[in-house]
Amino acid sequence: MRNCPRTRRLLGGGAIAGWLVLATSLQASPWAQVRTVAPGPPSAIGEAANGCLAGAQALPAEGKGYVQIRRERQRQFGHPQTLDFVRELGAAQASRTARYVMIGDLSQPRGGLMSSSHRSHQNGLDLDVWFLLADSPAQAQRDWPEAIAPPSMVRDDGLTVNRLWGPDQRLLLKLAAEDGRVERIFVNPAIKQRLCDSEGGDRGWLRKLRPWRGHDAHFHVRLKCPAGSPHCQAQAPFPAGDGCGAELAWWFTAEARQPRKSAEDKPPAPMPAACRALLGQPDLARKD
């Protein structure tokens, strides 16, 4: 990932090579050149890592309790369900504190493959939420431009959280996980481990937290396929339970920490036919 040195903390130098391969493979994506949404009713098409988005809506730059950073990337578009989720997460944050949730990438105007940073975020149902809270929208935009990544919540050894992790981060993640629209959330294994060790009472929300590389400065929310999107393809369900056993322990093994080959190195699957048609529609914002 561009400007994301934190991936070294979990996986070492091998991860950097993997991310460089990923970045190179995404450079030629034609979806990144499209600047207008496709007309028609909102519809998430295909999978998160092989799909597109019709009738997208743009997330406002800021709202009650939230601010989106790095909008120069043109990744502020999503299905209306995604925008509603952001607004409600921000409102929940505003009800308990004056600080703001920082929202990162959603999707491009018509979804599809991005030219950097993500293999997913393609069908308008994914978004990134930074763990660090901002004092104001102006402070967020000033302190966290494209070239500066918000800080990691995980120690350099990748084994546990650092001093920046606290009640605000836990509650933000819990609020997101308990939302019925959320299908899963990707977090750093060390963060999942901390919650597995510390949570009491109702632990059902931990099931949605899926350990994945990186995701130590932000968490990645994936929403369920919404009504009115017949061509949306949900990800395979994960096993029952809270995911705090052997499944999580594997992420701290030598095999996981020094992977030989990343899944992102595989050739992309054929684009859904509906996405080929969507990409072929004229982009009225461009001059040929």
C-alpha positions, 0 to 999 in steps of 0.5 A, a space after each residue: 500500500 502506498 504510504 503504509 509502512 505499518 505493514 512491516 510490523 506484522 509481516 516484515 519485508 515480505 509483505 512490502 514486496 507483496 504490496 508492491 506487486 499489488 500496486 503495480 498490478 492495479 496501475 492500468 485500471 480503466 475504472 480510475 479514469 471515470 469521473 461520473 456515476 452511472 445513471 439509474 437506480 443504485 445497484 451493487 454488482 458483483 463481488 467486493 473484489 470483482 464488481 462495480 456500482 450503478 447509481 452511486 451517490 457521493 458521501 458529503 465531505 463532512 457531516 455530524 460526527 464524521 469527516 472524510 479525508 483524502 477526497 482527492 483520490 475520488 473515492 467518496 462514492 458508494 451505495 446509499 446503504 454505505 452512505 447511511 452507515 457512515 452518517 449513522 456511525 458519525 451520529 453515534 460518535 457525536 452523541 458521546 463525544 465532540 471528536 470526529 470519525 475519520 472516513 477513508 476510501 469508499 469506492 470510485 464513481 462507478 466502483 471497479 478496480 482502483 489503481 492503488 491501495 485496494 483490490 476490493 472496494 469495487 461494488 460500493 459496499 466497502 469503506 475504511 474507518 480510521 481508528 484515530 479520532 479527529 478534533 475537527 474536520 479542519 484538523 483532520 484535513 490539515 494533519 492527515 494529507 495523502 502523504 501522512 498515514 494516521 498512526 498504527 494502533 499496534 506495536 512494532 512487533 505486531 503482537 499486541 496493541 500499543 498505547 494509542 489503543 483505548 476505549 474510544 477505538 474499542 467502542 468505535 469498532 464495536 458500534 460498527 460491528 453491531 450494525 445489522 448491515 455489516 457483513 464483516 470487518 477486517 482488523 489487524 490480528 493483534 487488535 482482534 487478539 486484544 479484544 478476544 482477551 479482554 471482552 466479557 459479557 456478550 461477545 457475539 460482535 467479535 465474530 464479525 471481526 476478521 483478522 487480516 494483514 495491515 488494518 492496524 491504523 484503520 478497519 475495513 467495513 464490508 456491508 451486506 448485499 442490499 435490497 434492489 441489487 440482484 447481481 450483488 454477490 456476497 462473500 462466503 460465510 465464515 465459521 461459527 463462533 467468535 473466531 478467537 481460537 486456532 483460526 486467530 492463533 494462526 496469524 501469529 505463526 511464522 507461516 502467516 508472518 512471512 507469507 511466500 505468496 499473496 492471494 493478491 498475486 493471482 490473475 483477476 477473475 473475468 469482469 461481470 458482464 454488467 460491469 463491462 456494460 457499465 464501464 462502456 457507458 460514456 463518461 460525460 465528465 471527460 473530453 475525448 
